[in-house]
Amino acid sequence: MVDEPRPSPRQDKPFALRAVVYTIGFLFVILGVVPSLFYIVGERLVPPMDWPGDWPPEIQAYWTSFRSLVGGAIFSAGLAAYLFCSAWLVFLSKAPHVQFHDPQVFVATGPYRWVRNPVVLTLLVTAAGQAIYYASWGIALLVVLGIGFGHWQVTRLEEPNLRRLFGDSYEAYCRRVNRWLPKLPSAEPDD
């Protein structure tokens, strides 16, 4: 391990501030504004998921409570996982976001040992939780579009940049770790 001079707290603040501001703004837009717009459009174009529509009111009330509980749990778990994965990446790579700031350190530990894109994956899980909680076809459509957009963003922007920055190290990582489906890390030593 190489010992680096410890930056003064004054030098850390701009980085930490950028990371916090970016995360709050990103979550506000991605988990607030965008799903709200898809919810509104979905409500105007497609009737809500109101099944079991012809069941007695008591059963409908239980179903709504159960659906809300499941959706809220999925949303909360996804959000907690997103915050953990983002914090892991930000503080180890020393960059607030891969697309806007080149990482200084290649991160292949923690959640990045099981899947290459846990941040995108956890955002999709979070949005799926919103779709279930609100019984919204519009937000469900957002999840489907998010899968396509996330794949495009990762394969066209993020991965080429990481290949350029980290070369063979990143290539070996890609051979060991799946892009989207988590798997247990292999016993092979890191390159």
N, C-alpha and C positions, 0 to 999 in steps of 0.2 A: 504494500500500500504506500502510495506517495503522500507525504505530508505536505499539505498546502498551507500557506499562511492564512490564518483565520482573518476574514474580513472584519472590519469594525462594524458594530451594530448600525452605524450610520449608513454603511454601504449596503447592508442587508435590507434596509427598509424599502428602497425603491423596488427591489425584486419582490419582496413579500407583498408590498402594496399592489404592485401590478398583478400578481397572482390572485390576490383576494378580489380586487376590483374586476378582473377578467372573469373569475369564477362566478361571482354574484351576478354580473351582467349577463353572462352566458346562460346561467340557469334561469334568470328572469325571462329571457327571450325564448329559450328552448323548452322550458317546462311551464312557462306562464303564457306568454303572448301567442306563440305559434299554436299550442294545443287549444287555446281559447278561440282562435280564428277557425281552426278545423272543427271545433265543437259547434260553433255558430253555423258554419256552412253545412255541416252534417245534419244539424237539426232542421235546416231549411230544405234540404234535398231528400233526406231519407228519414222515415219515422224512427223514433228512438227504439232501442232494444227493450221493449216493454213486456216481453214474454216472461212469465206465463200470463198473457193478457186476459184470458177468459177464466182464470182460476179465482177462487174465493179471495176476498181482500186480505184475510189473515195470511194465506199462503204467499200472496204477492208481497206483503209486508216482510215476512220472513225472508223471502227470496231477495228483496231489495237490501235488507240488512246484511244478509250473507254476501251478496255481490259486493256491497260497499266495503265490508270487512276484508274480503279477499283482495279487491282492487287496492284498498288502502295499504294492506300489508305488502303487496307486490311493489307498489309505489315507494313505500318507506324503505324496503329492503334494497330496491334499485338505487334510490337516492343515497342511502348510506354507503353502498358499494361504490357508487360514482365518486362520492367525496373521498373515500379511502383511496381508490385507484388514482384519482387526480392528484391528491396530495402526495402519494408515493411517487408518481411520475414527476411532478413539479419540483419537489425538493431533492430528488436524486439526480434528475437530468439538468437541474439548474436552469430551466426555461419555463416560463408560464404556460406556453402552449406550443406544441410542435409545429403547427402551420405558420405561426407568426414569429417564432424565435427558435433558431436552431438549438437543439439540446447540446450541452457541452459534454455530457456523459451518457453512454448507452445504458439503458435500464432493461435488464432481463431477469429481475428478481421479483419477489413478492407476487402479486397477481399476474405480472407479465411473464412468469414462468409457466403458467397454465394456458394463457391465451394472449395473442399479440395485441388485441384491441379491446381490453376490458372497459375502457371509458365509453366507447361507442356502444358496446354490448349492454352496459348498465343503463345508459340513456334510453335504449330501446326497451329494456325491461321496465324502466320507470314510466315511459309513455304507455306501455301496455297496461300497467297498473292504473293509469289515468283513464284509459279507454274502458276498462272493466268497472272502475269506480263510478264513472259518469254514464255508463251504458251508452257510449257514443260511437256510432259508426264513423263519424268524422275523425275522431282521434284514432280509431282503429286504422283508417286510411292513412293517417299520418305515420303510424308505425310501419305500415307496408312501404310507404314512400321513403321513410327514414332508413329502412334496410337498404334500399337501392342507393340512396344518397350516401349513406355511410360507407357502403362498399366502394362507390365511385371515389369518394374523398380519400379513403385509405389507399386504394390501389393506384390512383392517379396523382395524388399529391404527397401523402405522407410516406409511403413506402419508397418511392424513388428518391426522396430527400434523405431518408435514413440510409439507403444504399450508398448514396453519394458521400454521406458523412462518415459512415462506419464500415463500409466495404465488406470484406470477407466475414467479419464478426457478425454483421447483420444477416448476411446470407446463411451462415451456419445456424443462427437463431431461427430464421424462417424455416429451415429444414426440420428443426426440432419442435417448434411450437406452431400450433394451428392458428390461422388468422381469426376464425370466428367460433369454433367449437372447442371449449376448454377440454384439456386432457392433462393427466398427471405428467409432471416433467419426467424426461428420460433420465436414466442413470449416467448418461454420457457426460463427461466433464465439459464445462463451458469453454468455448474457443476464445 
